[in-house]
Amino acid sequence: MYLLGQGDSFGMRLKSISAKTCKTFGLLSAAFMVCSLSPKTTCNLPALPNKDVDTLRLLSWNVEQLPKPNRLFYPLNTTDCQKRLTAFFDISVLQEAFKNAGLLRGNAGWSASPSFTGPVFNSGLMSKTKFIATNERDRSFGNICYGYALNKNDCLAQKGAQSFEYKGITFVNTHMDSGGNAHDAKARDNQKPIAFSLIPKEGRVVFAGDINIDVNRHVEWTNFKKDLEDRGFEIVQHNGKDILAVRGVHVRRSGVLPANGYSDHDPCLRT
């Protein structure tokens, strides 16, 4: 299992994990998944159908594990479910993975217990694959954010983008500022070029993550969608604030799972 964690000035470290958005998709073929979470710490996951040849299963999941001081306590330990769920997939791109990421890092050798300052200066992004990925790149948005204290705390749980390559496909994982006022929109507009800088001019690309732009933010969403389409992308899924867009990649199926109570996003299915 290969892990890619968002880096900071203190070195490469992996951050947290909880539950938020599930998106799975197959590049050539795929299978549906239904995730059922019990009220306890167990995760009842049905068996996935066998994969076809040359198929990849990908999970994009905002796991809603914010760093302190944004959240001091979590009522449920969802790490076991997270480990079991991500184990079903060839590639998992995670957002808001600030807490307990050490339990998911396998034998990657990075710190299992990030320091207090780590989450502040990291994006909370983590990508894990069952293969050896190449050309890993990390971009923390740093002080391009809006919100301290009562203003969504986005500057205390920073966002960013990361990318890696596998079998000629570039995977881009991003999480952008939340909030609906003009300052939040401006922050996202300034973050967008950084995330888009990880997209190669040519070739196959999967762009996934939590962009915090829903259809109710009509102008902002229209502009974001156009920016992707101008780069040759097809929007495969836009569920709430979460997105999956592809260029030169075939997605067989998609769907949305019911809210599971472990996160503030509805899980989305991609096959």
Number of C-alpha atoms within 10 A of each C-alpha: 15 15 22 24 26 26 23 19 9 11 11 16 26 34 34 28 31 30 26 25 31 28 29 30 28 24 19 17 18 26 20 17 20 15 19 16 17 13 11 9 13 16 19 14 15 10 11 13 10 8 14 12 9 10 16 20 22 26 29 31 32 29 28 23 27 25 25 16 13 15 9 8 10 12 6 11 15 21 22 14 21 20 18 15 17 21 17 16 18 18 25 25 27 32 34 29 30 29 25 20 26 22 18 24 24 15 11 15 12 17 15 19 16 20 12 11 13 22 26 21 22 30 32 37 33 30 26 24 19 13 13 13 18 13 9 17 16 24 22 24 25 16 13 19 25 22 18 13 11 7 12 16 18 23 20 24 25 28 31 25 29 26 25 20 18 14 10 11 15 24 23 26 27 32 28 30 30 23 19 13 9 9 14 21 21 16 20 26 17 15 24 19 11 17 23 17 11 21 20 11 11 10 13 20 23 22 24 26 26 28 21 20 25 17 13 10 12 11 10 17 17 13 12 17 16 13 14 18 15 10 14 18 21 18 15 16 19 18 21 16 18 26 22 24 22 23 20 15 17 15 18 14 17 18 17 17 16 12 17 18 13 23 17 14 23 23 28 26 25 26 24
